[in-house]
């Protein structure tokens, strides 16, 4: 079965868990500001957009994501 990317586009209004770190982007260099490249950084929770939580996220004895079979997802 082929993998299908369901990741939504990240943007300042994308939802995060209440009280978690919202998405923000800081532009370091930009072509439209005369730079020779576009360069930026982002700050947000790892729980942004489409993702899966490993059992280790919600149970102290749960398996980590690399221990999970990709076919489950």
Secondary structure as UniProt FT lines:
FT   TURN            12..13
FT   TURN            18..19
FT   STRAND          24..29
FT   HELIX           31..33
FT   STRAND          39..43
FT   TURN            46..47
FT   HELIX           55..58
FT   TURN            60..61
FT   HELIX           65..67
FT   HELIX           70..72
//
